[in-house]
């Protein structure tokens, strides 16, 4: 029981920390480069598909 709890607690703490950092990094990247890459991709995709 003690072993399982320790493993779960460690994995959870590590996973949450990693995920939180990844989410923040992604959100910042999307916020900074939201209009340029998105617009460029849409503009290139629209004429290409049409």
Phi and psi in radians as a Rosetta constraint file:
Dihedral C 1 N 2 CA 2 C 2 CIRCULARHARMONIC -1.109 0.35
Dihedral N 2 CA 2 C 2 N 3 CIRCULARHARMONIC -0.689 0.35
Dihedral C 2 N 3 CA 3 C 3 CIRCULARHARMONIC -1.105 0.35
Dihedral N 3 CA 3 C 3 N 4 CIRCULARHARMONIC -0.842 0.35
Dihedral C 3 N 4 CA 4 C 4 CIRCULARHARMONIC -1.050 0.35
Dihedral N 4 CA 4 C 4 N 5 CIRCULARHARMONIC -0.767 0.35
Dihedral C 4 N 5 CA 5 C 5 CIRCULARHARMONIC -1.082 0.35
Dihedral N 5 CA 5 C 5 N 6 CIRCULARHARMONIC -0.744 0.35
Dihedral C 5 N 6 CA 6 C 6 CIRCULARHARMONIC -1.076 0.35
Dihedral N 6 CA 6 C 6 N 7 CIRCULARHARMONIC -0.805 0.35
Dihedral C 6 N 7 CA 7 C 7 CIRCULARHARMONIC -1.073 0.35
Dihedral N 7 CA 7 C 7 N 8 CIRCULARHARMONIC -0.839 0.35
Dihedral C 7 N 8 CA 8 C 8 CIRCULARHARMONIC -1.060 0.35
Dihedral N 8 CA 8 C 8 N 9 CIRCULARHARMONIC -0.794 0.35
Dihedral C 8 N 9 CA 9 C 9 CIRCULARHARMONIC -1.077 0.35
Dihedral N 9 CA 9 C 9 N 10 CIRCULARHARMONIC -0.770 0.35
Dihedral C 9 N 10 CA 10 C 10 CIRCULARHARMONIC -1.141 0.35
Dihedral N 10 CA 10 C 10 N 11 CIRCULARHARMONIC -0.826 0.35
Dihedral C 10 N 11 CA 11 C 11 CIRCULARHARMONIC -1.064 0.35
Dihedral N 11 CA 11 C 11 N 12 CIRCULARHARMONIC -0.772 0.35
Dihedral C 11 N 12 CA 12 C 12 CIRCULARHARMONIC -1.072 0.35
Dihedral N 12 CA 12 C 12 N 13 CIRCULARHARMONIC -0.814 0.35
Dihedral C 12 N 13 CA 13 C 13 CIRCULARHARMONIC -1.071 0.35
Dihedral N 13 CA 13 C 13 N 14 CIRCULARHARMONIC -0.809 0.35
Dihedral C 13 N 14 CA 14 C 14 CIRCULARHARMONIC -1.119 0.35
Dihedral N 14 CA 14 C 14 N 15 CIRCULARHARMONIC -0.826 0.35
Dihedral C 14 N 15 CA 15 C 15 CIRCULARHARMONIC -1.047 0.35
Dihedral N 15 CA 15 C 15 N 16 CIRCULARHARMONIC -0.807 0.35
Dihedral C 15 N 16 CA 16 C 16 CIRCULARHARMONIC -1.062 0.35
Dihedral N 16 CA 16 C 16 N 17 CIRCULARHARMONIC -0.786 0.35
Dihedral C 16 N 17 CA 17 C 17 CIRCULARHARMONIC -1.072 0.35
Dihedral N 17 CA 17 C 17 N 18 CIRCULARHARMONIC -0.828 0.35
Dihedral C 17 N 18 CA 18 C 18 CIRCULARHARMONIC -1.080 0.35
Dihedral N 18 CA 18 C 18 N 19 CIRCULARHARMONIC -0.837 0.35
Dihedral C 18 N 19 CA 19 C 19 CIRCULARHARMONIC -1.068 0.35
Dihedral N 19 CA 19 C 19 N 20 CIRCULARHARMONIC -0.756 0.35
Dihedral C 19 N 20 CA 20 C 20 CIRCULARHARMONIC -1.051 0.35
Dihedral N 20 CA 20 C 20 N 21 CIRCULARHARMONIC -0.761 0.35
Dihedral C 20 N 21 CA 21 C 21 CIRCULARHARMONIC -1.127 0.35
Dihedral N 21 CA 21 C 21 N 22 CIRCULARHARMONIC -0.744 0.35
Dihedral C 21 N 22 CA 22 C 22 CIRCULARHARMONIC -1.106 0.35
Dihedral N 22 CA 22 C 22 N 23 CIRCULARHARMONIC -0.758 0.35
Dihedral C 22 N 23 CA 23 C 23 CIRCULARHARMONIC -1.083 0.35
Dihedral N 23 CA 23 C 23 N 24 CIRCULARHARMONIC -0.802 0.35
Dihedral C 23 N 24 CA 24 C 24 CIRCULARHARMONIC -1.075 0.35
Dihedral N 24 CA 24 C 24 N 25 CIRCULARHARMONIC -0.779 0.35
Dihedral C 24 N 25 CA 25 C 25 CIRCULARHARMONIC -1.072 0.35
Dihedral N 25 CA 25 C 25 N 26 CIRCULARHARMONIC -0.811 0.35
Dihedral C 25 N 26 CA 26 C 26 CIRCULARHARMONIC -1.115 0.35
Dihedral N 26 CA 26 C 26 N 27 CIRCULARHARMONIC -0.776 0.35
Dihedral C 26 N 27 CA 27 C 27 CIRCULARHARMONIC -1.054 0.35
Dihedral N 27 CA 27 C 27 N 28 CIRCULARHARMONIC -0.747 0.35
Dihedral C 27 N 28 CA 28 C 28 CIRCULARHARMONIC -1.133 0.35
Dihedral N 28 CA 28 C 28 N 29 CIRCULARHARMONIC -0.762 0.35
Dihedral C 28 N 29 CA 29 C 29 CIRCULARHARMONIC -1.067 0.35
Dihedral N 29 CA 29 C 29 N 30 CIRCULARHARMONIC -0.775 0.35
Dihedral C 29 N 30 CA 30 C 30 CIRCULARHARMONIC -1.151 0.35
Dihedral N 30 CA 30 C 30 N 31 CIRCULARHARMONIC -0.675 0.35
Dihedral C 30 N 31 CA 31 C 31 CIRCULARHARMONIC -1.162 0.35
Dihedral N 31 CA 31 C 31 N 32 CIRCULARHARMONIC -0.761 0.35
Dihedral C 31 N 32 CA 32 C 32 CIRCULARHARMONIC -1.215 0.35
Dihedral N 32 CA 32 C 32 N 33 CIRCULARHARMONIC -0.927 0.35
Dihedral C 32 N 33 CA 33 C 33 CIRCULARHARMONIC -1.863 0.35
Dihedral N 33 CA 33 C 33 N 34 CIRCULARHARMONIC 1.089 0.35
Dihedral C 33 N 34 CA 34 C 34 CIRCULARHARMONIC -1.693 0.35
Dihedral N 34 CA 34 C 34 N 35 CIRCULARHARMONIC -0.837 0.35
Dihedral C 34 N 35 CA 35 C 35 CIRCULARHARMONIC -1.367 0.35
Dihedral N 35 CA 35 C 35 N 36 CIRCULARHARMONIC -0.710 0.35
Dihedral C 35 N 36 CA 36 C 36 CIRCULARHARMONIC -1.170 0.35
Dihedral N 36 CA 36 C 36 N 37 CIRCULARHARMONIC -1.106 0.35
Dihedral C 36 N 37 CA 37 C 37 CIRCULARHARMONIC -1.097 0.35
Dihedral N 37 CA 37 C 37 N 38 CIRCULARHARMONIC -0.696 0.35
Dihedral C 37 N 38 CA 38 C 38 CIRCULARHARMONIC -1.129 0.35
Dihedral N 38 CA 38 C 38 N 39 CIRCULARHARMONIC -0.833 0.35
Dihedral C 38 N 39 CA 39 C 39 CIRCULARHARMONIC -1.118 0.35
Dihedral N 39 CA 39 C 39 N 40 CIRCULARHARMONIC -0.748 0.35
Dihedral C 39 N 40 CA 40 C 40 CIRCULARHARMONIC -1.084 0.35
Dihedral N 40 CA 40 C 40 N 41 CIRCULARHARMONIC -0.792 0.35
Dihedral C 40 N 41 CA 41 C 41 CIRCULARHARMONIC -1.106 0.35
Dihedral N 41 CA 41 C 41 N 42 CIRCULARHARMONIC -0.728 0.35
Dihedral C 41 N 42 CA 42 C 42 CIRCULARHARMONIC -1.187 0.35
Dihedral N 42 CA 42 C 42 N 43 CIRCULARHARMONIC -0.769 0.35
Dihedral C 42 N 43 CA 43 C 43 CIRCULARHARMONIC -1.115 0.35
Dihedral N 43 CA 43 C 43 N 44 CIRCULARHARMONIC -0.714 0.35
Dihedral C 43 N 44 CA 44 C 44 CIRCULARHARMONIC -1.227 0.35
Dihedral N 44 CA 44 C 44 N 45 CIRCULARHARMONIC -0.682 0.35
Dihedral C 44 N 45 CA 45 C 45 CIRCULARHARMONIC -1.241 0.35
Dihedral N 45 CA 45 C 45 N 46 CIRCULARHARMONIC -0.699 0.35
Dihedral C 45 N 46 CA 46 C 46 CIRCULARHARMONIC -1.058 0.35
Dihedral N 46 CA 46 C 46 N 47 CIRCULARHARMONIC -1.017 0.35
Dihedral C 46 N 47 CA 47 C 47 CIRCULARHARMONIC -1.092 0.35
Dihedral N 47 CA 47 C 47 N 48 CIRCULARHARMONIC -0.616 0.35
Dihedral C 47 N 48 CA 48 C 48 CIRCULARHARMONIC -1.110 0.35
Dihedral N 48 CA 48 C 48 N 49 CIRCULARHARMONIC -0.741 0.35
Dihedral C 48 N 49 CA 49 C 49 CIRCULARHARMONIC -1.304 0.35
Dihedral N 49 CA 49 C 49 N 50 CIRCULARHARMONIC -0.689 0.35
